[in-house]
Amino acid sequence: MNINAMRARQSRPSVARVYSYVLGGRDNYGVDKNVGDYFMGDLPGSEQLAITNREAVLRAVQSMAADGIRQFIDMGCGLPAEQNVHEVVRRQQPDARVVYVDNDPFVVAHGRALLAVDDGIEMVEGDVSKTSWIREHPAVARLIDFEEPVGLLFAVTLSFLEDEEDPAGVVKYWAAQVPAGSRIYLSHFRSGRTREAVATERKILEAFGHGRWRTDEEIDALFGDLELLEPGVTPCVKWRPVSDATVHELSIWEEMIVSGMARKG
Ligand SMILES: C[S@@+](CC[C@H](N)C(=O)[O-])C[C@H]1O[C@@H](n2cnc3c(N)ncnc32)[C@H](O)[C@@H]1O
């Protein structure tokens, strides 16, 4: 990378780096820390958005693997984390294949070094809104058998698509590509329910400049006519919790991000 590209990268916060910072990661710059520190300092508790989301993603892939899914496409995968999708699914499905997709070159560079560790895993630089481009990518053709159920992940990613990028159309496209038995998991920021939600949405959009938080009705609509699995669309912290101990009266932050999983019938 040349010096100008490096400077440009370091001068603007990236959603992947801020999210990773809030989760305790070390691959970030000062601009990312500033945004992360704002959330943790000025909106105390807001780190629960990242934490409860990440924990639910891992429970979702664990559940897909338990149901026999052996191939995954993780759309907007983010920076390598403490536990990654391939590591979690391979505990149950040792031969599982994973294609990680992200549009952030910083994520792609780290993902190629730390996630794509064998020939069952690929890291693709791509924009989730460019569905057919991803579908036709050689990495997808090599690793994903579209005759076999696929696990599709859109964890928070669709919150970073504008309406014009047609997030519901993205889900619909992929649902049409995969066979019966496939699973589609997504999580999404929930708009405007509290003063804190309005402040957080404003800060996220100001920092990253792209996307939209959506109402419950709009998030439900992202699933189209797919069959939603239990427990439906619910705050991430309540999405198939590991124990009843995690089911308590939710904080405003825990209420601010929801997830759901559908099965293609
Ligand atoms: C908040 S992180 C979530 C990471 C991971 N999915 C998770 O939930 O733990 C959102 C990720 O989506 C990526 N992203 C945002 N818009 C995207 C787009 N249009 N195409 C691909 N990736 C995108 C960002 O670069 C970032 O890595």
The ligand as an SDF file (V2000), in Angstrom:
LIG
                    3D

 27 29  0  0  0  0  0  0  0  0999 V2000
  -19.9980   -4.1910   12.8770 C   0  0  0  0  0  0  0  0  0  0  0  0
  -19.0050   -5.1740   11.8260 S   0  0  0  0  0  0  0  0  0  0  0  0
  -19.7160   -6.7800   12.1030 C   0  0  0  0  0  0  0  0  0  0  0  0
  -18.7460   -7.9150   11.8940 C   0  0  0  0  0  0  0  0  0  0  0  0
  -19.3760   -9.3120   12.0130 C   0  0  0  0  0  0  0  0  0  0  0  0
  -20.3540   -9.5150   10.9770 N   0  0  0  0  0  0  0  0  0  0  0  0
  -20.0330   -9.5150   13.3600 C   0  0  0  0  0  0  0  0  0  0  0  0
  -21.2560   -9.3000   13.4510 O   0  0  0  0  0  0  0  0  0  0  0  0
  -19.3680   -9.8480   14.3360 O   0  0  0  0  0  0  0  0  0  0  0  0
  -19.7010   -4.7860   10.2130 C   0  0  0  0  0  0  0  0  0  0  0  0
  -18.8070   -5.2680    9.0690 C   0  0  0  0  0  0  0  0  0  0  0  0
  -19.5460   -5.1250    7.8480 O   0  0  0  0  0  0  0  0  0  0  0  0
  -18.6460   -4.6460    6.8620 C   0  0  0  0  0  0  0  0  0  0  0  0
  -19.4510   -3.9970    5.8070 N   0  0  0  0  0  0  0  0  0  0  0  0
  -20.2020   -2.8710    5.9140 C   0  0  0  0  0  0  0  0  0  0  0  0
  -20.8140   -2.6010    4.7430 N   0  0  0  0  0  0  0  0  0  0  0  0
  -20.4470   -3.5940    3.8950 C   0  0  0  0  0  0  0  0  0  0  0  0
  -20.7420   -3.8640    2.5280 C   0  0  0  0  0  0  0  0  0  0  0  0
  -21.5440   -3.0700    1.8160 N   0  0  0  0  0  0  0  0  0  0  0  0
  -20.1900   -4.9690    1.9700 N   0  0  0  0  0  0  0  0  0  0  0  0
  -19.3580   -5.7770    2.6800 C   0  0  0  0  0  0  0  0  0  0  0  0
  -19.0450   -5.5680    3.9680 N   0  0  0  0  0  0  0  0  0  0  0  0
  -19.5760   -4.4870    4.5690 C   0  0  0  0  0  0  0  0  0  0  0  0
  -17.7170   -3.7060    7.5890 C   0  0  0  0  0  0  0  0  0  0  0  0
  -16.5060   -3.4870    6.8900 O   0  0  0  0  0  0  0  0  0  0  0  0
  -17.5280   -4.4760    8.8910 C   0  0  0  0  0  0  0  0  0  0  0  0
  -16.4220   -5.3360    8.8090 O   0  0  0  0  0  0  0  0  0  0  0  0
  1  2  1  0
  2  3  1  0
  2 10  1  0
  3  4  1  0
  4  5  1  0
  5  6  1  0
  5  7  1  0
  7  8  2  0
  7  9  1  0
 10 11  1  0
 11 12  1  0
 11 26  1  0
 12 13  1  0
 13 14  1  0
 13 24  1  0
 14 15  1  0
 14 23  1  0
 15 16  2  0
 16 17  1  0
 17 18  1  0
 17 23  2  0
 18 19  1  0
 18 20  2  0
 20 21  1  0
 21 22  2  0
 22 23  1  0
 24 25  1  0
 24 26  1  0
 26 27  1  0
M  CHG  2   2   1   9  -1
M  END
$$$$
